[in-house]
Amino acid sequence: MLVRLLYASRVVDSSPETIESILTQSRQYNPTSGITGILCYGGGIFLQAIEGGRNAVSDLYGQIQKDPRHKDVVLLHYEEISERRFGGWTMGQVDASRVNTNILLKYSERAELDPYNVSGKVSLALLEELMATASIIGRA
């Protein structure tokens, strides 16, 4: 059974090395676990959708909750799915600082990534629009 989980977290260390290490680890771990997804980062906040088998997604989310590089980890949305939306990527990456502010304003009060103050469905719609507008890099 496939599921999609969407969560937000705040980064403890926002250095480029830390962000890159999170992406590298995702791209190494996810293919062997059947996980696909997308990670959006901006303003010290991660917004991530992960898809895969129920057990693999649950295990990964448990690891993220314990990861010292993340704090304030919040589950935004969880659903059973019939197909993946982010199936072509082990972990696509969006740099929110490079996104057209009109896209961010469409989904929130201010032109910044703030999944803590919108619903999970709104955050998922934002990720889908970022994907549709080719704002995603690192499709490894």
Contacts in CASP RR format, 6 or more apart in sequence:
PFRMAT RR
TARGET T0000
AUTHOR 0000-0000-0000
METHOD contacts of the structure
MODEL  1
MLVRLLYASRVVDSSPETIESILTQSRQYNPTSGITGILCYGGGIFLQAI
EGGRNAVSDLYGQIQKDPRHKDVVLLHYEEISERRFGGWTMGQVDASRVN
TNILLKYSERAELDPYNVSGKVSLALLEELMATASIIGRA
1 53 0 8 1.000
1 54 0 8 1.000
1 80 0 8 1.000
2 51 0 8 1.000
2 52 0 8 1.000
2 53 0 8 1.000
2 54 0 8 1.000
2 80 0 8 1.000
2 81 0 8 1.000
2 82 0 8 1.000
2 83 0 8 1.000
2 84 0 8 1.000
3 51 0 8 1.000
3 52 0 8 1.000
3 53 0 8 1.000
3 54 0 8 1.000
3 57 0 8 1.000
3 78 0 8 1.000
3 79 0 8 1.000
3 80 0 8 1.000
3 81 0 8 1.000
4 49 0 8 1.000
4 50 0 8 1.000
4 51 0 8 1.000
4 52 0 8 1.000
4 57 0 8 1.000
4 77 0 8 1.000
4 78 0 8 1.000
4 79 0 8 1.000
4 81 0 8 1.000
4 84 0 8 1.000
4 85 0 8 1.000
5 49 0 8 1.000
5 50 0 8 1.000
5 51 0 8 1.000
5 57 0 8 1.000
5 61 0 8 1.000
5 75 0 8 1.000
5 77 0 8 1.000
5 78 0 8 1.000
6 47 0 8 1.000
6 48 0 8 1.000
6 49 0 8 1.000
6 75 0 8 1.000
6 76 0 8 1.000
6 77 0 8 1.000
6 78 0 8 1.000
6 120 0 8 1.000
6 123 0 8 1.000
6 124 0 8 1.000
6 127 0 8 1.000
7 47 0 8 1.000
7 48 0 8 1.000
7 61 0 8 1.000
7 64 0 8 1.000
7 73 0 8 1.000
7 74 0 8 1.000
7 75 0 8 1.000
7 76 0 8 1.000
8 45 0 8 1.000
8 46 0 8 1.000
8 47 0 8 1.000
8 48 0 8 1.000
8 72 0 8 1.000
8 73 0 8 1.000
8 74 0 8 1.000
8 76 0 8 1.000
8 115 0 8 1.000
8 116 0 8 1.000
8 123 0 8 1.000
9 45 0 8 1.000
9 46 0 8 1.000
9 48 0 8 1.000
9 64 0 8 1.000
9 70 0 8 1.000
9 71 0 8 1.000
9 72 0 8 1.000
9 73 0 8 1.000
9 74 0 8 1.000
10 44 0 8 1.000
10 45 0 8 1.000
10 46 0 8 1.000
10 70 0 8 1.000
10 71 0 8 1.000
10 72 0 8 1.000
11 18 0 8 1.000
11 19 0 8 1.000
11 41 0 8 1.000
11 44 0 8 1.000
11 45 0 8 1.000
11 46 0 8 1.000
11 69 0 8 1.000
11 70 0 8 1.000
11 71 0 8 1.000
12 18 0 8 1.000
12 68 0 8 1.000
12 69 0 8 1.000
12 70 0 8 1.000
12 71 0 8 1.000
13 69 0 8 1.000
14 43 0 8 1.000
14 44 0 8 1.000
18 69 0 8 1.000
19 41 0 8 1.000
21 69 0 8 1.000
22 39 0 8 1.000
22 46 0 8 1.000
22 69 0 8 1.000
23 39 0 8 1.000
23 91 0 8 1.000
23 93 0 8 1.000
23 138 0 8 1.000
26 39 0 8 1.000
26 90 0 8 1.000
26 91 0 8 1.000
27 90 0 8 1.000
27 91 0 8 1.000
27 140 0 8 1.000
29 35 0 8 1.000
29 60 0 8 1.000
30 36 0 8 1.000
30 37 0 8 1.000
30 60 0 8 1.000
30 90 0 8 1.000
30 91 0 8 1.000
31 90 0 8 1.000
33 52 0 8 1.000
33 56 0 8 1.000
33 59 0 8 1.000
33 60 0 8 1.000
34 52 0 8 1.000
34 53 0 8 1.000
34 56 0 8 1.000
35 50 0 8 1.000
35 51 0 8 1.000
35 52 0 8 1.000
35 56 0 8 1.000
35 57 0 8 1.000
35 60 0 8 1.000
35 90 0 8 1.000
36 50 0 8 1.000
36 51 0 8 1.000
36 52 0 8 1.000
36 84 0 8 1.000
36 86 0 8 1.000
36 87 0 8 1.000
36 88 0 8 1.000
36 89 0 8 1.000
36 90 0 8 1.000
36 91 0 8 1.000
37 48 0 8 1.000
37 49 0 8 1.000
37 50 0 8 1.000
37 51 0 8 1.000
37 86 0 8 1.000
37 87 0 8 1.000
37 89 0 8 1.000
37 90 0 8 1.000
37 91 0 8 1.000
37 92 0 8 1.000
38 48 0 8 1.000
38 49 0 8 1.000
38 86 0 8 1.000
38 89 0 8 1.000
38 91 0 8 1.000
38 92 0 8 1.000
38 93 0 8 1.000
38 94 0 8 1.000
38 127 0 8 1.000
38 130 0 8 1.000
38 131 0 8 1.000
38 136 0 8 1.000
39 46 0 8 1.000
39 47 0 8 1.000
39 48 0 8 1.000
39 91 0 8 1.000
39 92 0 8 1.000
39 93 0 8 1.000
39 94 0 8 1.000
40 46 0 8 1.000
40 47 0 8 1.000
40 48 0 8 1.000
40 93 0 8 1.000
40 94 0 8 1.000
40 96 0 8 1.000
40 113 0 8 1.000
40 126 0 8 1.000
40 127 0 8 1.000
40 130 0 8 1.000
41 47 0 8 1.000
41 93 0 8 1.000
41 94 0 8 1.000
41 95 0 8 1.000
41 96 0 8 1.000
41 113 0 8 1.000
42 95 0 8 1.000
42 96 0 8 1.000
42 97 0 8 1.000
42 112 0 8 1.000
42 113 0 8 1.000
43 96 0 8 1.000
43 97 0 8 1.000
43 112 0 8 1.000
43 113 0 8 1.000
45 113 0 8 1.000
45 114 0 8 1.000
45 115 0 8 1.000
45 116 0 8 1.000
46 70 0 8 1.000
47 76 0 8 1.000
47 113 0 8 1.000
47 115 0 8 1.000
47 123 0 8 1.000
47 126 0 8 1.000
47 127 0 8 1.000
48 64 0 8 1.000
49 85 0 8 1.000
49 86 0 8 1.000
49 124 0 8 1.000
49 127 0 8 1.000
50 57 0 8 1.000
50 60 0 8 1.000
50 61 0 8 1.000
51 57 0 8 1.000
51 81 0 8 1.000
51 84 0 8 1.000
51 85 0 8 1.000
51 86 0 8 1.000
51 87 0 8 1.000
52 84 0 8 1.000
54 80 0 8 1.000
61 75 0 8 1.000
64 70 0 8 1.000
64 73 0 8 1.000
65 73 0 8 1.000
72 116 0 8 1.000
74 115 0 8 1.000
74 116 0 8 1.000
76 115 0 8 1.000
76 119 0 8 1.000
76 120 0 8 1.000
76 123 0 8 1.000
76 124 0 8 1.000
77 119 0 8 1.000
77 120 0 8 1.000
77 121 0 8 1.000
77 123 0 8 1.000
77 124 0 8 1.000
85 128 0 8 1.000
85 131 0 8 1.000
86 92 0 8 1.000
86 131 0 8 1.000
88 139 0 8 1.000
89 136 0 8 1.000
89 138 0 8 1.000
89 139 0 8 1.000
89 140 0 8 1.000
90 140 0 8 1.000
91 138 0 8 1.000
91 140 0 8 1.000
92 136 0 8 1.000
92 137 0 8 1.000
92 138 0 8 1.000
92 139 0 8 1.000
92 140 0 8 1.000
93 136 0 8 1.000
93 137 0 8 1.000
93 138 0 8 1.000
94 127 0 8 1.000
94 130 0 8 1.000
94 135 0 8 1.000
94 136 0 8 1.000
94 137 0 8 1.000
95 137 0 8 1.000
96 104 0 8 1.000
96 112 0 8 1.000
96 113 0 8 1.000
98 135 0 8 1.000
99 130 0 8 1.000
99 135 0 8 1.000
100 133 0 8 1.000
100 135 0 8 1.000
101 111 0 8 1.000
102 111 0 8 1.000
103 126 0 8 1.000
103 129 0 8 1.000
103 130 0 8 1.000
103 133 0 8 1.000
103 135 0 8 1.000
104 110 0 8 1.000
104 111 0 8 1.000
104 112 0 8 1.000
104 113 0 8 1.000
104 126 0 8 1.000
105 111 0 8 1.000
106 126 0 8 1.000
106 129 0 8 1.000
107 118 0 8 1.000
107 122 0 8 1.000
107 123 0 8 1.000
107 125 0 8 1.000
107 126 0 8 1.000
107 129 0 8 1.000
108 114 0 8 1.000
108 117 0 8 1.000
108 118 0 8 1.000
108 122 0 8 1.000
109 117 0 8 1.000
115 123 0 8 1.000
130 136 0 8 1.000
END
